[in-house]
Amino acid sequence: MTVAAILSKKGRNVVTASADLSISDVVQLLANRRIGAVVITDSADHIVGIVSERDVVRALARGVGEIDGAVSSIMTAKVITCTDRNTINEVMARMTEGRFRHLPVVEEGRLAGIVSIGDVVKARIEQVEREADEMRAYIAMA
């Protein structure tokens, strides 16, 4: 199963923000949308960063001076991405290795979706259940 299969069910909508938005505004966006990360993009939908709940907590722990400062001061600028052709196993490995829970999907250099660890685990469970059902059906026919 690929990222494309996840996105075909989930959709390709991604909550984005500008790098000059305030930290406070991004925190409100995370809370209001009940999401764990916001992708920071430029006007051409190129990814310039990502801000997760973890980024906010780490910034608070080190004493960010201004909650009204630009979110660019706390965002992760080196964003790991995938394509919709990546498999679930590849994405799980990338997330585990990088210790993050959100992976933007890029097509031709532009943001095309996002998958979370929850999306990936759900898809993997569905895949394992489908394989188990197929095995039961095969055994029952024998």
Residue pairs with C-beta under 8 A, 6 or more apart in sequence:
1 87
1 88
1 123
1 124
1 127
2 84
2 85
2 86
2 87
2 88
3 82
3 83
3 84
3 85
3 86
3 87
3 88
3 91
3 105
3 113
3 115
4 84
4 85
5 123
6 88
6 115
6 119
6 120
6 123
7 84
7 105
7 112
7 113
7 115
10 113
10 115
10 119
11 113
12 105
12 112
12 113
13 113
14 39
14 104
14 111
14 113
14 114
15 29
15 33
15 35
15 38
15 39
16 38
16 39
16 40
16 41
16 45
16 111
17 25
17 26
17 29
17 38
17 39
17 40
17 41
17 51
17 71
18 40
18 41
18 42
19 40
19 42
19 48
19 49
19 70
19 71
19 72
19 75
20 70
20 71
20 72
21 70
21 71
22 67
22 68
22 69
22 70
22 71
23 56
23 59
23 64
23 66
23 67
23 68
23 69
23 70
23 71
23 73
23 74
24 67
24 68
25 71
26 38
26 51
26 56
26 71
27 56
27 67
29 35
29 38
30 36
30 37
30 38
30 51
30 53
30 56
36 52
36 53
36 101
36 102
36 116
37 50
37 51
37 52
37 53
37 101
37 102
37 114
37 116
38 50
38 51
39 47
39 49
39 50
39 79
39 104
39 111
39 114
40 47
40 48
40 49
40 50
40 51
40 71
40 72
40 75
41 47
41 48
41 111
42 48
44 110
45 110
45 111
46 109
46 110
46 111
47 79
47 81
47 104
47 106
47 111
48 72
48 75
48 77
49 71
49 72
49 75
49 76
49 77
49 79
50 75
50 76
50 79
50 102
50 104
51 71
51 74
51 75
51 76
52 76
52 100
52 101
52 102
54 100
55 74
55 75
55 76
56 74
58 74
59 73
59 74
64 73
64 74
79 104
80 94
80 98
80 100
80 103
81 103
81 104
81 105
81 106
82 90
82 91
82 94
82 103
82 104
82 105
82 106
82 115
83 105
83 106
83 107
84 105
84 107
84 112
84 113
86 94
88 120
88 123
88 124
88 127
91 103
91 115
91 120
92 117
92 120
92 124
94 103
95 101
95 103
95 117
95 120
101 116
101 117
101 118
102 114
102 115
102 116
102 117
103 114
103 115
103 116
104 111
104 113
104 114
105 111
105 112
105 113
105 114
105 115
106 112
